[in-house]
Amino acid sequence: MTVRRPTRSVLVIGVIVGVLAAILIGTAVTGTSVSPDRARTMGSATPTAARPATTAPEPAALAVLATLPIKGRAPKTGYDREESFGSAWQDVDQNGCDTRNDILARDLTVLVVDSGCEVQSGTLLGPYTGLTIAFVRGQTTSSLVQIDHVVALSNAWQTGAQQLSQQQRVALANDPLNLLAVDGVTNSRKGDGDTATWLPPLNSYRCIYVARQVSVKAAHALWVTPAEHDAMTRILSDCPDELSSTGIAPGDAPEPAEPDDETPSNVFSQPAPPHVRPARPPCTPEIPATAATSTATATAAPANRPPAGYGAPSSRGTISSISSAVKVVNTIPHSNHS
């Protein structure tokens, strides 16, 4: 029996059909494939990163002021800087530097710091005056730049701080929000004054200053006195958009300004030594010859008295001569020593 072999045409047709089938199958697979990016998204078990939450803006200082209790000033009884608020300039954040050097490093520019964290020198744009102050560490120069408690600790003690725990008071005394590097002269003039009794000489900084006081009082559960509340309201009403603070904003420092009439003129130098009034020299005016002769005669008169038992001469002439001499002396002008 003879077996027929397929002809060449049949083989060619079979090859063509196979190629076409392969093309059709490939096209179908490609049409239903998933894009690489989508495949990674679908196959990944890790969720997409959530968008960061938008930070709510700080409330206006005037609105925060409205939330502060208004009470009378408590007595200062029992107040002691160290016993009430701890020793000055502790390292409460445990960064190896005390609070004073932390604030100097924050508020000064052109800093020179030693191998530790002591600020050796720098330049301060005084927030209360707008004047530039050169700081150099030294026994007689360090006090030119001082760290001010925006809400004075004495004021804090009388407006609620005495009801806080010791730990809370130490936190208040070292809170960067309540601390500013300022010139020593202005800080001394402020003392423990509140808004009702003291404001920065630089008018353009007053809104920022009062808003910061409001923020400190709100953060540490302090109240305001009626006079303090009224003064704060008056200042903040001129800048209703001034925000309260929960930290230090880069724009807190004032722009350099020319000193006005209220700006201390001696913020660059150390306080002058107390004036010593010179000793007043004895006043030895010249006495006219006639008066001097009368005075000499009056002085010598007792030596020419007659012995006891004889009538004593009248003293009216002598007293008259002395009175004339005194009158002459009193008419001579004296120099005024101050």
C-alpha positions as CSV (number, residue, x, y, z in Angstrom):
1,M,0.0,0.0,0.0
2,T,1.4,3.3,-1.0
3,V,1.3,6.3,1.5
4,R,0.9,9.7,0.0
5,R,3.1,12.5,1.4
6,P,1.5,15.9,1.8
7,T,2.3,18.2,-0.9
8,R,4.4,21.3,-0.4
9,S,1.4,23.5,-0.8
10,V,-0.4,21.9,2.1
11,L,2.7,22.5,4.3
12,V,2.9,26.1,3.3
13,I,-0.8,26.6,4.1
14,G,-0.3,25.0,7.5
15,V,2.6,27.3,8.3
16,I,0.6,30.4,7.4
17,V,-2.4,29.3,9.5
18,G,-0.1,28.7,12.5
19,V,1.4,32.2,12.1
20,L,-2.0,33.8,11.9
21,A,-3.2,32.0,14.9
22,A,-0.2,33.1,16.9
23,I,-0.7,36.7,15.9
24,L,-4.4,36.6,16.9
25,I,-3.6,35.0,20.3
26,G,-0.9,37.6,21.0
27,T,-3.2,40.5,20.2
28,A,-5.9,39.2,22.5
29,V,-3.4,38.9,25.4
30,T,-2.0,42.3,24.8
31,G,-5.5,43.9,24.7
32,T,-6.3,42.5,28.2
33,S,-3.0,43.2,29.9
34,V,-2.7,45.6,32.8
35,S,-0.3,48.5,32.7
36,P,2.8,48.1,34.8
37,D,1.9,51.1,37.0
38,R,-1.5,49.8,37.6
39,A,-0.2,46.3,38.3
40,R,2.1,47.7,40.9
41,T,-0.7,49.6,42.5
42,M,-3.1,46.6,42.6
43,G,-0.5,44.1,43.7
44,S,0.9,46.3,46.5
45,A,-0.4,45.8,50.0
46,T,1.0,49.2,51.1
47,P,-1.6,51.9,51.1
48,T,-0.7,55.2,49.5
49,A,0.8,57.9,51.8
50,A,-1.8,60.1,53.4
51,R,-1.6,63.8,52.7
52,P,-0.2,65.7,55.7
53,A,-2.9,67.4,57.7
54,T,-3.2,71.1,57.3
55,T,-2.1,73.0,60.4
56,A,-4.8,75.2,61.8
57,P,-3.8,78.9,61.8
58,E,-3.1,80.5,65.2
59,P,-6.1,82.3,66.6
60,A,-6.0,86.1,66.8
61,A,-4.5,87.4,70.0
62,L,-7.6,89.5,70.6
63,A,-9.8,86.3,70.6
64,V,-7.4,84.5,73.0
65,L,-7.5,87.6,75.3
66,A,-11.3,87.2,75.5
67,T,-10.8,83.7,77.0
68,L,-8.6,84.8,79.8
69,P,-10.1,85.2,83.3
70,I,-10.2,88.7,84.7
71,K,-9.5,88.9,88.4
72,G,-7.8,91.3,90.8
73,R,-4.1,91.1,91.6
74,A,-3.3,88.6,94.3
75,P,-0.9,89.6,97.1
76,K,2.8,89.1,96.4
77,T,3.2,87.4,99.8
78,G,5.4,84.3,99.5
79,Y,7.1,85.3,96.3
80,D,10.7,84.4,95.9
81,R,12.5,84.1,92.6
82,E,14.4,80.9,93.3
83,E,12.1,79.2,95.7
84,S,9.0,80.0,93.6
85,F,10.4,79.5,90.1
86,G,13.7,77.6,90.6
87,S,17.2,78.8,90.1
88,A,17.8,81.0,87.1
89,W,18.6,79.5,83.8
90,Q,18.4,75.8,84.2
91,D,18.8,73.3,81.4
92,V,15.2,72.2,81.4
93,D,15.3,70.8,77.8
94,Q,18.5,68.8,78.7
95,N,20.3,69.8,75.6
96,G,23.5,70.6,77.5
97,C,23.0,74.4,77.5
98,D,21.3,76.6,80.1
99,T,18.3,78.6,79.1
100,R,20.1,81.9,78.9
101,N,22.6,80.6,76.3
102,D,19.7,78.9,74.4
103,I,17.9,82.3,74.1
104,L,21.1,84.2,73.2
105,A,21.8,81.7,70.4
106,R,18.3,82.1,69.2
107,D,18.0,85.9,69.2
108,L,21.5,87.0,68.4
109,T,23.2,87.0,65.0
110,V,26.9,86.9,64.0
111,L,27.4,84.4,66.9
112,V,30.7,83.3,68.4
113,V,30.1,80.2,70.5
114,D,32.8,78.3,72.5
115,S,33.4,74.6,72.3
116,G,30.4,74.1,74.6
117,C,27.4,76.3,74.1
118,E,28.4,79.5,75.8
119,V,27.7,82.5,73.5
120,Q,30.9,84.6,73.6
121,S,29.7,87.4,71.4
122,G,27.0,88.4,68.9
123,T,24.8,91.2,67.6
124,L,21.3,91.8,69.0
125,L,18.6,93.8,67.2
126,G,16.8,95.0,70.4
127,P,13.1,94.1,70.1
128,Y,12.0,96.8,72.5
129,T,14.0,99.7,70.9
130,G,14.9,98.6,67.3
131,L,18.6,99.4,68.1
132,T,21.6,97.2,67.4
133,I,23.5,96.2,70.4
134,A,27.0,94.4,70.4
135,F,27.2,91.7,73.0
136,V,30.5,90.5,74.4
137,R,30.7,88.1,77.3
138,G,32.5,89.6,80.3
139,Q,32.1,90.5,83.9
140,T,31.3,94.1,83.0
141,T,29.7,93.7,79.6
142,S,27.4,90.6,79.8
143,S,24.7,92.7,81.5
144,L,24.3,94.9,78.5
145,V,22.1,92.1,77.0
146,Q,19.7,90.5,79.4
147,I,17.0,87.9,79.1
148,D,13.6,89.4,79.8
149,H,10.5,87.4,81.0
150,V,7.8,88.9,78.7
151,V,5.3,88.1,81.5
152,A,7.4,89.1,84.6
153,L,7.6,86.3,87.1
154,S,6.4,88.6,89.9
155,N,3.4,89.5,87.8
156,A,2.8,85.8,87.0
157,W,2.9,85.0,90.7
158,Q,0.2,87.5,91.4
159,T,-2.0,86.4,88.5
160,G,-2.2,82.7,89.1
161,A,1.3,81.1,89.2
162,Q,1.2,80.6,92.9
163,Q,-1.5,78.1,92.3
164,L,0.7,76.1,89.9
165,S,3.0,73.3,90.9
166,Q,6.7,73.9,91.3
167,Q,7.4,72.0,88.1
168,Q,4.9,74.1,86.2
169,R,6.4,77.3,87.5
170,V,9.9,76.2,86.5
171,A,8.5,75.5,83.1
172,L,7.0,79.0,82.9
173,A,10.3,80.6,84.0
174,N,12.2,78.8,81.2
175,D,9.6,78.8,78.5
176,P,11.2,80.2,75.3
177,L,7.8,81.8,74.4
178,N,8.2,83.9,77.6
179,L,11.8,84.9,77.0
180,L,13.5,87.6,74.9
181,A,17.0,88.8,74.7
182,V,16.8,92.6,75.2
183,D,19.1,95.5,76.2
184,G,19.7,95.7,79.9
185,V,18.8,99.3,80.3
186,T,15.3,98.9,78.9
187,N,14.8,95.6,80.9
188,S,15.6,97.4,84.1
189,R,13.2,100.1,83.3
190,K,10.4,97.6,82.7
191,G,10.9,95.8,86.0
192,D,7.9,93.7,86.7
193,G,5.5,95.9,84.9
194,D,2.5,94.6,83.0
195,T,0.8,96.0,79.9
196,A,-1.0,98.6,82.0
197,T,2.2,100.1,83.4
198,W,4.9,99.4,80.8
199,L,5.1,99.0,77.0
200,P,8.1,98.8,74.7
201,P,9.4,102.2,73.5
202,L,9.3,101.0,69.9
203,N,5.7,101.5,68.9
204,S,5.8,99.1,66.0
205,Y,6.6,96.2,68.4
206,R,3.8,96.8,70.9
207,C,1.3,94.6,69.1
208,I,3.7,91.7,68.9
209,Y,4.7,92.2,72.6
210,V,1.1,92.2,73.9
211,A,0.1,89.3,71.7
212,R,3.0,87.4,73.2
213,Q,1.9,88.2,76.8
214,V,-1.6,87.0,76.0
215,S,-0.2,83.8,74.6
216,V,2.0,83.1,77.7
217,K,-0.9,83.8,80.0
218,A,-3.1,81.5,78.0
219,A,-0.5,78.7,77.9
220,H,0.2,78.8,81.6
221,A,-3.3,79.3,82.9
222,L,-2.8,82.8,84.2
223,W,-5.3,85.6,84.5
224,V,-5.3,89.3,83.7
225,T,-6.2,92.2,86.0
226,P,-9.0,94.6,84.8
227,A,-6.4,97.3,84.1
228,E,-4.2,94.9,82.3
229,H,-7.1,93.6,80.2
230,D,-8.2,97.1,79.2
231,A,-4.6,98.0,78.2
232,M,-4.2,94.8,76.2
233,T,-7.6,95.4,74.4
234,R,-6.6,98.9,73.5
235,I,-3.3,97.8,72.0
236,L,-4.7,94.8,70.1
237,S,-7.7,96.7,68.8
238,D,-5.2,98.6,66.6
239,C,-4.0,95.3,65.1
240,P,-6.9,92.9,65.2
241,D,-5.2,90.5,62.9
242,E,-2.2,90.0,65.2
243,L,-2.0,86.3,66.0
244,S,-1.3,84.6,69.2
245,S,1.8,82.5,69.5
246,T,2.6,78.9,70.5
247,G,6.3,79.2,69.6
248,I,8.9,81.6,68.1
249,A,8.1,83.0,64.7
250,P,10.9,84.1,62.5
251,G,9.3,87.5,62.0
252,D,9.1,88.4,65.7
253,A,12.2,90.5,65.5
254,P,11.5,94.2,64.6
255,E,13.0,96.0,61.7
256,P,15.9,98.3,62.5
257,A,14.5,101.6,63.4
258,E,15.7,105.1,64.3
259,P,15.3,105.8,68.0
260,D,12.3,108.0,68.9
261,D,11.9,110.3,71.8
262,E,11.0,107.4,74.1
263,T,14.0,105.2,73.2
264,P,16.7,105.0,75.9
265,S,19.8,106.9,74.7
266,N,22.2,104.8,76.7
267,V,21.5,101.2,75.6
268,F,25.0,101.0,74.1
269,S,26.9,101.8,77.2
270,Q,27.1,100.5,80.7
271,P,25.1,102.4,83.3
272,A,27.0,105.5,84.5
273,P,28.5,105.2,88.0
274,P,26.5,107.1,90.7
275,H,27.2,110.8,90.8
276,V,29.3,111.8,93.8
277,R,28.5,115.2,94.9
278,P,31.7,117.1,95.7
279,A,32.3,118.4,99.2
280,R,31.2,122.0,99.5
281,P,34.2,124.3,100.1
282,P,34.0,126.6,103.1
283,C,32.6,130.0,102.2
284,T,35.1,132.7,103.1
285,P,33.8,135.9,101.5
286,E,35.7,139.1,101.7
287,I,34.4,141.4,104.3
288,P,34.7,145.2,103.8
289,A,37.3,146.9,105.9
290,T,34.8,148.8,108.0
291,A,32.9,145.6,108.8
292,A,36.1,143.8,109.5
293,T,37.3,146.6,111.9
294,S,34.0,146.5,113.7
295,T,34.1,142.7,114.0
296,A,37.7,142.8,115.3
297,T,36.7,145.5,117.8
298,A,33.8,143.4,119.0
299,T,36.0,140.3,119.3
300,A,38.6,142.2,121.4
301,A,36.1,144.0,123.6
302,P,35.8,141.2,126.2
303,A,39.6,141.4,126.9
304,N,39.2,145.2,127.8
305,R,36.6,144.7,130.4
306,P,37.3,146.5,133.6
307,P,37.8,144.6,136.8
308,A,34.9,143.4,138.8
309,G,33.3,146.1,140.9
310,Y,33.5,148.8,138.2
311,G,30.6,149.5,136.0
312,A,30.5,147.3,132.9
313,P,30.4,149.3,129.6
314,S,27.3,149.1,127.4
315,S,27.3,146.2,124.9
316,R,24.9,147.8,122.5
317,G,27.6,149.2,120.3
318,T,29.4,145.9,120.0
319,I,26.1,144.0,119.1
320,S,25.3,146.7,116.6
321,S,28.7,146.3,115.0
322,I,28.4,142.5,114.8
323,S,24.9,142.8,113.2
324,S,26.3,145.2,110.6
325,A,29.0,142.7,109.7
326,V,26.5,139.8,109.4
327,K,24.3,141.9,107.2
328,V,27.2,142.7,104.9
329,V,28.2,139.0,104.7
330,N,24.7,137.9,103.9
331,T,24.5,140.3,101.0
332,I,27.5,138.6,99.3
333,P,26.3,136.0,96.8
334,H,27.3,132.4,97.3
335,S,28.2,129.9,94.6
336,N,25.6,127.1,94.0
337,H,27.1,123.6,94.5
338,S,25.0,120.7,93.1
